[in-house]
Amino acid sequence: MDDINQIAKHFRDVHFGGNWTTVNLKDTLADVNWQQATTKVCDLNTIAVLVFHTNYYVAAVLKVLEGGVLDASDELSFDGPAINSEAGWQELVTKALRDAELFALEIAQLNEAQLFEDFVAAKYGNYFRNFHGIIEHTHYHLGQITLIKKILNSKE
């Protein structure tokens, strides 16, 4: 398997399963309801905020991969929509998973040489760095989501 397809697979695996940690976003969120997703535990972000935050960067880079401009700001990456119903929660999860699949498809269409080209501008590093950064970022926040979920489930 070439590097491009390996990166696309690695990205899919953290979202849909098959990665080395055996934890993925889809399965972790499958039994989380909107009340759990929006429940604050200590001073931690909620599960819903973490799902929005993680997908914020996926969606921003996806837009670039689809030919658009980079339009993202770290300051806005935690400013998700208010979740007031199960439908709102499911909409957020569906968007995150849909964007993840589209992102993986876009990665797979790149050629190997593009991996080491600047991503938008030199200050953002290359495509390789950005793809792996997003995978690492997703794993990091997936760990937080998993712990918050365990805390919430232990209180029931």
C-alpha positions as CSV (number, residue, x, y, z in Angstrom):
1,M,0.0,0.0,0.0
2,D,1.4,3.4,-0.9
3,D,1.8,6.3,1.5
4,I,-1.3,8.1,0.3
5,N,-3.6,5.1,0.8
6,Q,-2.0,4.3,4.1
7,I,-2.7,7.8,5.4
8,A,-6.3,7.7,4.2
9,K,-6.7,4.3,5.9
10,H,-5.1,5.5,9.1
11,F,-7.5,8.5,9.1
12,R,-10.5,6.2,8.4
13,D,-9.4,3.8,11.1
14,V,-9.6,6.5,13.9
15,H,-13.1,7.4,12.8
16,F,-14.5,4.0,11.8
17,G,-12.4,1.3,13.4
18,G,-9.5,-0.9,12.6
19,N,-6.7,1.1,14.2
20,W,-4.1,-0.1,16.6
21,T,-5.8,1.3,19.7
22,T,-9.1,-0.4,18.8
23,V,-11.0,2.7,19.8
24,N,-12.8,4.8,17.1
25,L,-15.1,7.8,17.0
26,K,-18.1,6.1,15.4
27,D,-18.4,3.2,17.9
28,T,-17.5,5.4,20.9
29,L,-20.4,7.8,20.0
30,A,-22.9,5.2,19.0
31,D,-24.6,4.9,22.4
32,V,-24.1,8.5,23.6
33,N,-27.3,10.5,23.8
34,W,-27.6,14.2,23.5
35,Q,-28.0,14.7,27.3
36,Q,-24.7,12.8,27.9
37,A,-23.1,14.6,25.0
38,T,-23.9,18.0,26.6
39,T,-23.2,17.1,30.2
40,K,-20.3,19.0,31.8
41,V,-17.9,16.9,33.8
42,C,-15.7,19.0,36.1
43,D,-14.0,21.7,34.0
44,L,-13.7,19.4,31.0
45,N,-15.2,20.2,27.6
46,T,-18.4,18.2,26.8
47,I,-18.4,15.3,24.4
48,A,-20.4,17.5,22.0
49,V,-17.8,20.3,22.1
50,L,-15.0,17.8,21.5
51,V,-16.8,16.2,18.6
52,F,-17.3,19.7,17.1
53,H,-13.7,20.7,17.8
54,T,-12.2,17.6,16.3
55,N,-14.3,17.9,13.2
56,Y,-13.6,21.7,12.9
57,Y,-10.1,21.0,11.6
58,V,-11.2,18.1,9.4
59,A,-13.9,20.3,7.8
60,A,-11.4,23.2,7.3
61,V,-8.8,21.0,5.6
62,L,-11.5,19.1,3.6
63,K,-12.6,22.4,2.1
64,V,-9.0,23.0,0.9
65,L,-8.8,19.5,-0.5
66,E,-12.0,20.2,-2.4
67,G,-10.5,23.3,-4.0
68,G,-11.6,25.9,-1.5
69,V,-9.7,28.3,0.7
70,L,-8.5,27.7,4.2
71,D,-10.9,29.5,6.5
72,A,-10.4,28.4,10.1
73,S,-9.4,30.0,13.3
74,D,-8.3,28.2,16.5
75,E,-10.3,30.7,18.5
76,L,-13.5,29.4,16.8
77,S,-12.7,25.7,17.0
78,F,-14.6,25.2,20.3
79,D,-17.7,27.3,19.3
80,G,-20.0,24.6,18.2
81,P,-23.8,24.9,17.8
82,A,-26.0,24.5,20.9
83,I,-27.2,21.0,21.1
84,N,-30.8,21.0,22.6
85,S,-32.2,17.7,21.2
86,E,-31.3,14.2,20.1
87,A,-31.8,15.4,16.5
88,G,-29.2,18.1,17.0
89,W,-26.7,15.7,18.5
90,Q,-27.2,13.2,15.7
91,E,-26.7,15.9,13.1
92,L,-23.4,16.8,14.7
93,V,-22.2,13.2,14.8
94,T,-23.4,12.5,11.2
95,K,-21.6,15.6,9.9
96,A,-18.4,14.5,11.7
97,L,-18.5,11.0,10.2
98,R,-19.6,12.2,6.8
99,D,-16.8,14.8,6.7
100,A,-14.3,12.0,7.8
101,E,-15.3,9.8,4.9
102,L,-15.1,12.6,2.4
103,F,-11.7,13.6,3.9
104,A,-10.3,10.1,3.4
105,L,-11.6,10.0,-0.1
106,E,-9.9,13.3,-0.9
107,I,-6.6,12.1,0.6
108,A,-6.7,9.0,-1.5
109,Q,-7.0,11.1,-4.7
110,L,-3.7,12.9,-4.1
111,N,-0.4,11.9,-5.6
112,E,2.6,11.0,-3.5
113,A,4.5,14.1,-4.5
114,Q,1.8,16.4,-3.0
115,L,2.4,14.9,0.5
116,F,5.5,17.1,0.9
117,E,4.2,20.2,-0.8
118,D,3.3,23.2,1.4
119,F,-0.3,23.0,2.6
120,V,-1.7,26.4,1.6
121,A,1.4,28.2,2.8
122,A,4.8,27.2,4.2
123,K,3.8,28.4,7.7
124,Y,1.3,25.5,7.9
125,G,3.8,22.8,7.0
126,N,3.2,20.2,4.3
127,Y,0.2,18.0,3.6
128,F,1.9,15.0,5.3
129,R,2.3,17.0,8.5
130,N,-1.3,18.2,8.4
131,F,-2.8,14.8,7.7
132,H,-0.9,13.2,10.5
133,G,-1.6,16.1,12.8
134,I,-5.3,15.7,12.3
135,I,-5.1,12.0,13.0
136,E,-3.1,12.6,16.2
137,H,-5.5,15.3,17.2
138,T,-8.5,13.0,16.7
139,H,-6.9,10.3,18.8
140,Y,-6.1,12.8,21.5
141,H,-9.6,14.0,21.8
142,L,-11.1,10.6,21.3
143,G,-9.3,9.6,24.5
144,Q,-10.9,12.5,26.3
145,I,-14.3,11.6,24.9
146,T,-13.8,8.0,26.1
147,L,-12.9,9.0,29.6
148,I,-15.8,11.5,29.9
149,K,-18.2,8.8,28.7
150,K,-16.8,6.4,31.3
151,I,-17.3,9.0,34.0
152,L,-20.9,9.7,32.9
153,N,-21.7,6.0,32.7
154,S,-20.3,5.4,36.2
155,K,-22.8,7.9,37.6
156,E,-25.8,6.2,36.2
